[in-house]
Amino acid sequence: MFVNPDTVKAQVEGSIVWRLTAALYGAITIDKGRVQQSNFSDYPMLRINEMPVVEVHIMPSDAAAGGVGEPGVPPIAPAVCNAIFAGTGKRIRKLPIRAEDLKSS
């Protein structure tokens, strides 16, 4: 089976953008029982100028091909929170990450 490496790379990069967006901007607010966000106009996504450089490395394998979009999702928020802790000593205990969460207590 042939796997297109460009497709794999695009899938992983897309999952990283999606998860970083959720970790940084992913609040859903409710007012009078209704969700206030209806589309990308009021639910921001990370813009290209906000994205870090992402390098995707594809390792050779004899295993059967599987989904590639999902594996990039789980480690992103913990990695960002651990990087914040390493740089500031401040633990992040909730998402999305807000500037006020980074202030010393």
C-alpha positions as CSV (number, residue, x, y, z in Angstrom):
1,M,0.0,0.0,0.0
2,F,1.3,3.4,-0.9
3,V,1.1,6.2,1.6
4,N,1.5,9.7,0.4
5,P,3.9,11.4,2.8
6,D,2.6,14.9,1.9
7,T,-0.9,13.9,3.0
8,V,0.4,12.4,6.2
9,K,2.3,15.7,6.9
10,A,-0.7,17.8,6.1
11,Q,-2.9,15.7,8.4
12,V,-0.5,15.9,11.3
13,E,0.1,19.7,10.8
14,G,-3.7,20.2,10.7
15,S,-4.2,18.3,13.9
16,I,-1.6,20.4,15.6
17,V,-3.2,23.7,14.5
18,W,-6.6,22.4,15.7
19,R,-5.3,21.3,19.1
20,L,-3.2,24.5,19.7
21,T,-6.3,26.5,18.8
22,A,-8.4,24.6,21.4
23,A,-5.7,24.9,24.1
24,L,-5.3,28.7,23.6
25,Y,-8.7,29.9,22.3
26,G,-11.1,27.0,22.8
27,A,-13.7,28.5,25.2
28,I,-17.3,27.9,24.5
29,T,-19.6,30.3,26.3
30,I,-23.3,29.9,27.0
31,D,-25.7,32.7,27.6
32,K,-29.4,31.9,28.6
33,G,-28.9,28.3,27.5
34,R,-27.5,29.1,24.1
35,V,-23.9,28.7,22.8
36,Q,-22.6,32.1,21.8
37,Q,-20.1,30.9,19.2
38,S,-21.7,30.0,15.9
39,N,-18.8,29.9,13.4
40,F,-15.2,30.9,12.9
41,S,-16.1,34.6,13.0
42,D,-16.6,34.3,16.7
43,Y,-14.6,31.2,17.5
44,P,-11.0,32.1,16.5
45,M,-8.5,29.7,15.0
46,L,-4.8,30.2,15.2
47,R,-3.6,32.4,12.4
48,I,-0.5,31.5,10.3
49,N,1.5,34.3,12.1
50,E,0.7,32.7,15.5
51,M,1.8,29.2,14.6
52,P,5.1,27.8,15.7
53,V,7.3,26.1,13.2
54,V,6.1,22.5,13.0
55,E,8.3,19.6,11.7
56,V,6.7,16.3,10.9
57,H,9.0,13.3,10.6
58,I,7.7,10.2,9.1
59,M,9.3,7.0,10.4
60,P,9.5,4.0,8.1
61,S,7.4,1.1,9.2
62,D,6.1,-2.3,8.0
63,A,2.9,-1.8,10.0
64,A,-0.4,-1.4,8.3
65,A,-1.4,2.2,7.5
66,G,-3.8,3.8,9.9
67,G,-5.2,7.2,10.8
68,V,-2.7,10.0,11.0
69,G,-4.8,13.0,12.1
70,E,-5.6,11.7,15.5
71,P,-2.1,10.9,17.0
72,G,-1.1,14.6,16.8
73,V,-3.9,15.7,19.0
74,P,-3.4,14.3,22.6
75,P,0.1,15.5,23.3
76,I,-0.3,19.1,22.3
77,A,-2.0,20.8,25.3
78,P,0.1,18.9,27.9
79,A,3.3,19.8,26.0
80,V,2.3,23.5,26.0
81,C,1.4,23.4,29.6
82,N,4.7,21.7,30.5
83,A,6.6,24.2,28.5
84,I,4.9,27.0,30.4
85,F,5.8,25.3,33.7
86,A,9.4,24.8,32.6
87,G,9.7,28.5,31.6
88,T,7.7,30.1,34.5
89,G,7.2,27.6,37.3
90,K,3.5,28.1,36.9
91,R,1.3,25.1,36.5
92,I,-1.7,25.4,34.2
93,R,-4.7,23.5,35.5
94,K,-7.4,24.4,33.0
95,L,-7.9,25.0,29.3
96,P,-8.0,27.3,27.4
97,I,-4.8,28.9,28.6
98,R,-5.4,32.6,29.4
99,A,-2.9,35.3,30.2
100,E,-4.3,35.7,33.7
101,D,-3.5,32.0,34.3
102,L,0.2,32.8,33.8
103,K,0.4,35.5,36.5
104,S,2.1,34.6,39.7
105,S,-0.3,33.9,42.6
